[in-house]
Amino acid sequence: MVEEWMFDVPTTGTKHLPPDSRYMEALSSQGYGFEAAIADLVDNSIDAGAKDVVIHFLRSGDRLVSLLVIDDGCGMTEDELDVAMTVGGRRNYGSKALGMFGTGLKSASLSHAAAVTVVSRTRTSRPVGRRWAMEHALNGFQCDIVEPMYAQSLIDRYADRPITWQGTVIRWDGVKNFPQNGSGGQTDRYLQRTINKLGMHLGLQLHRFLERDDFNITVAVEDIDTGTVYMDFGVLPLNPFGYPVSGRPGYPRTFTEKAGEGSSVQFTAHIWPPKSSLDEYRAIGSLMNRQGFFFYRHDRLVQAGGWNNFRQPEQHLSPARVAIDIPDGLDSLIRLTVKKDGVDVAPQLLSELESAVDEQGMPFTQFVADAEATYRESRKRSGATRKPVIPPGRGVDPTVREVIEDELPILPGEEPIDFRWAALEGDVFFDLDREGRTIYLNKRFRNALLGGRRGGMNDAPMIKSLLFLLMHNVFEKEYSGSREKDNLQLWQSILFTAATAEEKRMSNDG
């Protein structure tokens, strides 16, 4: 006899099961990138009505000691701060708030710092502070109360920079990716690299806010021993749709798709000029990754490119970008990730996009065709016909690979040319493995060519790009003729001498 299936699971009551304190470890291990974590804190500042946000790196000589995010928003009372520091604390988010889950401040901060301190004051309340230190958090969710005089002094430190009558200071200590040893210029290189990436990320994700006259983000570096300010600049907006002239007449076009229960989603389709050199097109990441959908929630960019399984990215669709403002109340169809770095789109919404039309009745599929045609037409207008090449492979920076594949036709079915560092004997700078499709670089010179910086799989992009341009055609033939052999000997001699000179310069500088 077949047992009757029960569609509802029967229960006999409820039991309170509070989270174990180790949940804090899970909260701090959600894969927050550094830039995304800072952006989450700035979101809170925007929700608080801030007009000015300062991201402040503090150093003591060569050592980075703390990172702070300061704003002139409405601030928090003691009770409000307790809610903000509670994991999953229930806040009354406004209808246009950027916050959603009540975990961003804690999760973003403790993903990158051993302790996070929040000090805040409103126009009518004294400064108050709370501090999550991981060692205390793991001991039964024990949150430290900041000494009132220090809370006041931290607010006073940023008086008029930007705090006036009210505001909030978030302080990170024990930041995990700060250089452990800042000597030899490591701290300066870290700051230059990190601040550049941070400025690009914030400029892109928050570009709609930064384009307003009443909102600014400043990044600054200060030496706490001397008071010297090494760096102080405003973050510029990077509008991914900020082209001066559309890449195709008639665009942008807005396509509307019904989403049920009287709701609809609008897809505003843009076609960039394919050869644009603007930062808004090329500097925000790989063109392959930045084609497709750009989702916004309450004017905050929460996904910057990608087709969400609507189709696969293709080189010919590089100019295609689509802006989508997520309507409120469609959580069942478009779900935002906790880190605000992407959205999950229901399959039925994407399947119905095929039939979405604009006001003139043009289908969305025509936009995809127009974007591809625009790319192909731009290649024809360039005039020159370039010979197909074997593509670059591992060891070449992805952005360089993309530009090479964008500028040169690729030979189909060919294994790519890889780059690797290896111990090479004799007075040589490189060695070729034709069968293995690999260019080996003499790792003796790696440190000198990188200027002492830490190496990686895709390091030295300049020298690898030049070697690819010089040698890709050598791999297209089974044997080298006398002219090619002479060229290889010439390049070997000059590059070895240049690398040796670079090695000596670095030794003398040291």
N, C-alpha and C positions, 0 to 999 in steps of 0.2 A: 504494500500500500504506500502510495506517495504521500509524504507529509505535506500538509497545506503550508504554503509559503506565507510568512508574516511580513506584511509590507511596512509595519512600524515595529521597532524594537521595543519590547516591554521593559519598563524600569520600575524599581521599588522605592525610589527616593533619590536624594542627592548627598554629596559629601564634599566638603571644602578641601581642596588640594592646592595650597599656595605653592608658588615656584620655589625651587631650591635656589640658594644664593649663587650656585654655579651658573645659573641662567645668565648672570652678568658676563661670564666668559663667552657664552654663545652670542650675547648681544653685541659684544665687541669683536666678533669674528664673522661679520657679514660681508666682508670683501669690499668695504668702502675704500675707494681710491682717495688719495690725499685731497685732490682738487674737489671731488664730489663731496667730501666731508666738510670742507670749508664752505662750499656753496650751500649746504644744508643749514649751516649756522647763519649765513647771510639771509636765507629764506626767513628765518625767525625774526631777523632784524626788519625785514620788509613787512612782515605781519604786524610788527610792533609800530609801524608807521615811521620808521627811520628815514631820514633824508640823507644822512652821511654815515657810512660804515668805513671803519679803518681796520685793516689787517696788519698787525704789528709784529714783526720778528724782532726779538730782543737778543742781543749778543753781548758777551763779556770777552773782549779781545777776539780770539779765534774761535771761541766756543759759543754755540747757540744755546740759550738757556730756556726761553719760553716763546710761545706764540699766543697772541691775543687777538680777539675780534671785538671791537668796540663800536657801539652805535648810539645814536641820539633818539632812539625810539621812546615809547611811553613808559618803559620800565615795568618793574613788577613789585608788588607788595610782598611781605613775608609769606602770606598764605599762597599767593600766586606763584612765588618762587618754589615753594614746596611742591606744588602741583607740577611745575615744569621739570623739577628734578626727580619726580616719581616716574619709574619705568611704566610706560603706558598710561601716565596720568591723564585724566579726562579734562581736556580744555574745551572751552566753548569757541571753536574755530568760526571765524566770520565766513560769510558766503563766498568771499573771494580769497580766502587764506591759502597760503602755499603749504602749510603744515597739514598733516592728515592723521598720522598714526600715534603720535605722542612718544616716539622713540628716537627721533632724529638727533636731538641734542646729545643724548647719552650715548647712543650707538656710534654716531659719527665721531664724537670726541674720544671715547675710550677705545675706538679702533686704532687710534694713532697716538694716544697719550696715556701715561700711567695715572694721571690725575687731571680732572677738569674742575675748575672753580668758576662759579657764576656769582657775580656781584651786581646788584641792580637797585635803582631807586626811582620812585615816581615823583611827581611834583609835590605830593602831599605826604610822602613817607620818607623815613631815614634809609640810608643804604643798608642792605642786608645781603648776606652771602651764604652759599652752600657749596660744598666740595665733595665730589665723588673721587675717592682714591680706590683703585682696584683692590688693594689689600683689605680695606675696610668694607668695600661692597661685597666681597666674597664672604665676609663674616656677618651674614644675616642682614644684608642690605643696609649697613650702617653708613649714613650720610653725615659728613662733618658739618658743623655750624661754624662759619667764618667769624673770627673775632671782629666785633663792630668797628673798632678803630681802624683796623686794616681795611675793612670794606669801605670806610669813608676815605681813607688815603688813596685807594685804588681809583675810586670815582674822581677824587681831586686831581690825581695824576693826569687824567684825560679831560680836565675842565677846558671847555672851548675847543677841544681837539678829539672828538667832536661833541662831547657831552656838555650841555648847557644846564637846563633845570632837571633833566631826567635822562635816563639812559641805562645801558647794560654793558658789562665787561665780562667776556668769557676768556678764561686763561687756561692754556694747556701747559702742563709740565711733564717732563720725561717723554718728550716727543720721540717716537720710536725711530723715525727715519732721519733725524738730525745726525750729522756726522759725529762719530764718537771721538775722533781726533781731528780738530779743525786746522791743524798746522799744514804748512805747504800749500796754502791757498785752497784747501778742500772746502772750507766754509764759504768762501767767496764763489767758488764754482757751483756749489750746491744751491746757494741763494739765487744766482743768476739763472740756473736751469729751472729751479722750482718756481720762482716767481714768474718767469716767462710762461711756463705751462699753466700756472694758476691764473695769470691775467688772461690768457687765451680762453681758458675754460669758463671763467666768470663772464668774460666779454661775450661769449657765445650763449651760454645758458640763460643769462640775465640781460640780453641785449635790449629787449623791449623796455626794461626799467632804466637801463643806462642811457637810452635815447631820450629820456625825459629830462627836462631842465631842472627838476627838483630832486634828483637822486644821484649820488656819487659813491663810488667805492675807491678807497685809497689804499695802496700797499706801501708800507714803510719799513725800514730797518734802522734800528737805533742801538748804539753801544751804551749799555747802562753804566759803564765805568766813567765815560767821558761826556755822555749826553750827545755825542756826535750822531747826526742823522745821515746815514750813508745813502739812503735811497728813499724817495718819496714821490710817487707818481699815481695818477688816476688811471683806473681801468677803462679802456675804451670799448664801446660796443662793437661786436662783430656780427652783423646781421647776415645770416646765410642767404637772404634774399635781397641783399643790398647792391644789386647791379645798377649802373646808371642807365643802361639801355638793354631791353630784353633781347635774348638770343634769337627770338623768332617773333615776327609780327602776330598780333592777336593774343599774345600772352602777357600777363597771367590770365587764366580762365578759372572760374569757380564751378566745380561739379558738386551736385547735391544728391545725397543718398538718404532715403527714408530709413529710420532706425526703429520704427515701431512706436506705438502709443503716441502718435503725433509728433515725435522727435525726429530730427534729421541731423546728419553730419555733413559739413561742407569741406571739400578738398580743393584748396586753391593751388592750382598747378602752375609752376614757373619753369622756364627754360633759360638757363644761363648761356651767355656767349661761351662756347667751348674753349676758346683760347684765352679766356680772361686770366690775368695775372693778379687780380685783386686778392687780398688776404681773406676776404669774406668767402672766396671760392676755393682757394688753394691752401690757405694756412690753417684751416680748422680740422685737418685730418685727411686721410686718404679719400680721393675722389670716388673710389669704388664704395667706400663705407658711407660717404656723405650724400650719395644719391638716394632718392626715395622719400620716405615720410619723415616730416619734422612735426612732432606732436607738441602742442602747448597746453598747459593747464593754468588758467588764470594768468596768462601772459608769460609764464615761466616755461622755458624750453625743457621738456622732460625726455625727449628722444630726438637725437640729431642724426637722422638718416637711417636707411635700412628699409626693406620692403615687407617685413613681417610675414614672410611666406606668401605674399601676393605674387611675387615672381623672383627670379634670381638676379643679383646685381650683374651688370654687364658694362664693359668699357664704353660701349656706344650709348649708354644711358647716363653717362657722367653729368650732362647738363640738367637732368631731370630732378627737380625738388618739389615737394608738395607740402604745403603748410596746412595743418589740421588743428583747430582749436577745439579741445575736447569739451563737449557740452556737459553741464552738470546733470546728474541723474542717469548716466549711461555706464555705471560701474560694471554692469553685467556684460557689456560689450567691449569696453576699453578699460583695462585695469592697470593702474600705475604701480610700478615696483616701489618698494620701501625706499630705495636709494635714489629714486627719481632719475634713473639712468636708462629708462626704457618703458615700453608699455606692452601688455599682452592684448592682442586684438582677437575678438571672437571670429572663428572661421566664417560664419554666415555674413558678417559685415564685409569681409574681404571678397567673398564670392559674389556678393551683390554689387560690389564696386565695378565689376565688369559692365553692368548695365546703367551705372550712374551717368547723367547727362548734365550739360550746362544749360544756360537760358536759351541758347540757339539750338539745342537738341544734339550737340556734339557729344559722343560717348567718351568716357575716360580713356578707353583703349586708343582713341585717336591721339590723345596727348602723348602716350607712350611712343606711338609711331612717329609723331612730330619731333619728339626729343631725339630719337635715334636718327631721323633724317637730318636734323640740324647738325648733329655731330659729323655725319658722313659728308654733308655738303661743305663743312668747314675744312675737312681734310682735302677735298677736291680743289677748293679755292686756293690752297697753299701753293699749288702749282707743281712743286717738285715731287717726283716719284722716288721714294726711298726703298732701297733693297731690303727685303725681309732678313731678319736676324734670328739667331738662337736666343731665347730669352734668358735673362739673368735669374739666378736661383737663390739658394741659401747663402747667407753671409752678406747679402746686399740689402740695405735698408728698404723696407716696404714702400716708402714714398718714392725712392729712387726707381725701384722696379716699376712702379706705376707710371712714372713719367716716361721711362724708356719704352714701355708697352704702349703708351699713348702717342709717342712721337715716331716710333718705328714699327712697321709691320712685323709680326712674329711668325717664324717658320712653324707650321703646324706639325704636331707629333714629335717634336724634338725635345730631348732631355735638356733641362736648363744648365747653365754654367754656374757652378758654385765657387765660393771663395772660402778658404780656410787658412789659418795660421799654422805653421809647422816649423820644426827645427831643420833648416836647410844647410847643408855643408858647402863650404867654399864661398867665394866672393859673389854671391848671387842675392838678388832681391826677391825673385819669384821663380817658380817652377811650374810647368804645365803638365797635366795629366789628360791627354786627349781622350783616352777611352773612358776615364772616370769623369770627364767633363768638369774638371776642377782646376782652378788657379790657386796654387799654394803661395802664401806670402811668408817671408822669413820672419819668424816671431822674435828674432833678435832685435828687430827695429820697432816692434809693436809699441813698447812703452814710449819711445822717442816720438813716434808719429802721433800718438794720442796725447802727447804733452803731459804725461803722468796721470791722465784720467783713467778711470777704471774701464777696462775693455768689456766687450760683449759680442754676441754673435754677429750683430750688424754694425760693428764699429767701423771707423775709418771710411765713411761713405765717399769722401772726395777721392781718395787714392783708388778705391775699388771701382768707382765710376769711370775714372780715367783709364784704368787697366782694361775694363770691359770694352770701352770704345776702341782702344788700341788693338785688342786681341780677339774680339768675338769671331772675326772672320777666319782666324787660324783654326778654330774648332770645326769650321764648315768643310774643311778639306782633310782628307786622310793623311796626306803628306805635305810638308812645307817645301816650296821651291827655294832657290838660292836667294831671291829677293826677300822672301819672308824670313828666312834664317838670318839674313844680315840685319833685318829690322829687329828681330828678337834679340840679337846680340847687342845692337845699338841701345835698345830700350833697357836691357839688363845692365849695361855699363853705366848709363846715365842715372838710372834709378838707384842702383847700388851706391854710387858716389853721393847722390843727393841724400839718401837715407843715412849714410855714414856721417855726412856733414850735420844733419839734424841731430844725430846721436851725440856728436861732439859738442854742439851748441847746448844741448840739455845738460851734459856733464859739466860744462863750464858754468852754466847758470846755477847748478846745484852747489 
